Amino acid sequence: MFQATAYSGNKVNDYEQLLKQLTVLSEDETDTTAILSNASALLNQFLNEVNWVGFYLWKDDELVLGPFQGLPACIRIAYGKGVCGTAIKENKTTRVPDVFEFPGHIACDSASRSEIVVPLTVNNEIYGVLDIDSPIKNRFDETDQIYLEKFVKELEKLIQS
């Protein structure tokens, strides 16, 4: 049974705890929707100052809304469009300190000011992205990026198995 954890306030230690929680929460589960749903809920519970946490999944050459926490969102995002489509096109994490300065930003939630998007690949194929928005400029730093990439790598292993 999962219980919300009181985190220490040490960012690195707390992210390490988050990775352990993801593993425990998802072990022995094979349903991808269930895994991604709990992953988005876990991140939403863990991260402060965020207003949207979720996944877009790659289907028919575009990103389609998957499990998420937050307000209703854009349903489809084209390859190379917005922060999510750019992350897929470049196949790398895209960290945006101020979304209003990102050319072609898609404003699904007008409250969002910064964003981080981490691509997911399964069996060397595009699978989707983890997308996190914040109403705070410069919300995501290098530590967030490193650990969110580790979080996604763990998800990729869970999805492949």
C-alpha positions as CSV (number, residue, x, y, z in Angstrom):
1,M,0.0,0.0,0.0
2,F,1.3,3.4,-0.9
3,Q,1.4,6.2,1.6
4,A,2.5,9.8,1.0
5,T,6.0,10.4,2.2
6,A,7.3,13.3,4.2
7,Y,10.4,14.3,2.3
8,S,13.6,15.6,3.9
9,G,14.0,18.8,2.0
10,N,17.3,17.6,0.5
11,K,16.5,17.6,-3.2
12,V,18.8,14.8,-4.2
13,N,17.8,12.5,-1.3
14,D,14.1,13.2,-1.9
15,Y,14.5,12.3,-5.6
16,E,16.3,9.1,-4.7
17,Q,13.3,8.3,-2.4
18,L,10.9,9.1,-5.3
19,L,12.7,6.6,-7.6
20,K,12.3,3.9,-4.9
21,Q,8.7,4.7,-4.6
22,L,8.1,4.4,-8.3
23,T,9.8,1.0,-8.3
24,V,7.7,-0.3,-5.4
25,L,4.5,1.2,-6.7
26,S,4.9,-0.4,-10.1
27,E,6.6,-3.8,-9.4
28,D,4.7,-6.7,-10.8
29,E,2.4,-4.4,-12.8
30,T,2.2,-5.0,-16.6
31,D,-0.5,-2.5,-17.6
32,T,1.2,0.6,-19.1
33,T,-1.8,2.9,-18.4
34,A,-1.8,1.9,-14.7
35,I,2.0,2.5,-14.5
36,L,1.9,5.9,-16.2
37,S,-1.2,6.9,-14.2
38,N,0.5,6.2,-10.9
39,A,3.7,7.8,-12.1
40,S,2.0,11.0,-12.9
41,A,0.2,11.0,-9.5
42,L,3.5,10.2,-7.7
43,L,5.3,13.1,-9.4
44,N,2.3,15.5,-8.8
45,Q,2.4,14.6,-5.1
46,F,6.2,14.9,-4.9
47,L,6.9,18.1,-6.9
48,N,6.0,21.5,-5.5
49,E,5.0,24.5,-7.6
50,V,3.8,22.5,-10.6
51,N,0.4,22.8,-12.3
52,W,0.5,19.9,-14.8
53,V,2.3,16.5,-14.8
54,G,1.6,13.9,-17.3
55,F,2.4,11.9,-20.4
56,Y,1.8,12.3,-24.1
57,L,2.1,9.0,-26.0
58,W,3.4,8.6,-29.6
59,K,0.5,7.3,-31.9
60,D,0.2,7.6,-35.6
61,D,3.1,10.1,-35.9
62,E,1.9,12.5,-33.3
63,L,1.7,12.9,-29.5
64,V,-1.6,12.0,-27.9
65,L,-2.7,12.9,-24.4
66,G,-2.1,10.1,-21.9
67,P,-2.4,9.8,-18.1
68,F,-1.9,13.1,-16.3
69,Q,-2.6,15.2,-13.2
70,G,-3.9,18.8,-13.7
71,L,-6.4,20.8,-15.8
72,P,-7.6,19.5,-19.1
73,A,-4.9,19.7,-21.7
74,C,-4.2,19.7,-25.4
75,I,-5.1,16.3,-26.8
76,R,-2.8,16.1,-29.8
77,I,0.6,17.7,-30.5
78,A,2.3,17.4,-33.8
79,Y,5.9,16.2,-34.3
80,G,8.3,19.2,-33.8
81,K,5.6,21.5,-32.5
82,G,5.6,23.1,-29.0
83,V,8.0,22.0,-26.2
84,C,6.7,18.3,-26.3
85,G,7.0,18.0,-30.1
86,T,10.4,19.6,-30.1
87,A,11.7,17.2,-27.4
88,I,10.6,14.3,-29.6
89,K,12.1,15.8,-32.7
90,E,15.5,16.5,-31.0
91,N,15.2,13.3,-28.9
92,K,16.5,15.1,-25.8
93,T,15.1,16.7,-22.6
94,T,13.9,20.2,-23.2
95,R,13.9,22.5,-20.2
96,V,12.2,25.9,-20.8
97,P,12.8,28.6,-18.1
98,D,10.1,30.9,-19.6
99,V,7.6,29.4,-22.0
100,F,6.7,32.8,-23.4
101,E,10.2,32.9,-24.8
102,F,10.0,29.5,-26.5
103,P,9.2,29.9,-30.2
104,G,6.0,28.0,-31.0
105,H,5.0,27.2,-27.4
106,I,1.5,25.7,-27.2
107,A,-0.3,27.3,-24.3
108,C,-2.6,24.5,-23.1
109,D,-2.7,26.2,-19.6
110,S,-2.3,29.9,-19.6
111,A,-0.9,29.7,-16.0
112,S,2.2,27.8,-17.1
113,R,5.4,29.8,-17.1
114,S,8.1,27.1,-17.2
115,E,8.2,23.5,-18.5
116,I,10.4,20.4,-18.7
117,V,9.8,17.6,-21.2
118,V,11.6,14.3,-21.1
119,P,11.3,11.8,-24.1
120,L,10.5,8.2,-23.4
121,T,11.8,5.5,-25.7
122,V,10.9,1.8,-25.6
123,N,12.8,-0.8,-27.6
124,N,14.7,2.1,-29.3
125,E,11.4,3.6,-30.6
126,I,9.6,6.8,-29.6
127,Y,7.1,6.0,-27.0
128,G,6.1,9.5,-25.7
129,V,7.1,12.2,-23.3
130,L,6.9,13.1,-19.7
131,D,5.7,16.8,-19.6
132,I,5.7,18.9,-16.4
133,D,4.5,22.5,-16.3
134,S,4.9,25.1,-13.5
135,P,3.3,28.5,-12.9
136,I,6.8,29.7,-11.8
137,K,9.5,30.9,-14.1
138,N,12.8,29.0,-13.9
139,R,11.1,26.2,-11.8
140,F,13.3,23.4,-13.2
141,D,17.0,23.2,-12.6
142,E,19.7,20.7,-13.6
143,T,19.0,18.5,-10.6
144,D,15.4,18.2,-11.6
145,Q,16.5,17.3,-15.1
146,I,18.9,14.6,-14.0
147,Y,16.4,13.0,-11.7
148,L,13.4,13.3,-14.0
149,E,15.6,11.6,-16.7
150,K,16.3,8.8,-14.2
151,F,12.6,8.6,-13.4
152,V,11.8,8.2,-17.1
153,K,14.6,5.5,-17.5
154,E,13.0,3.6,-14.7
155,L,9.6,3.9,-16.4
156,E,11.1,2.7,-19.7
157,K,12.3,-0.5,-17.9
158,L,8.9,-1.0,-16.3
159,I,7.1,-0.6,-19.6
160,Q,9.5,-2.9,-21.5
161,S,9.2,-5.8,-19.1
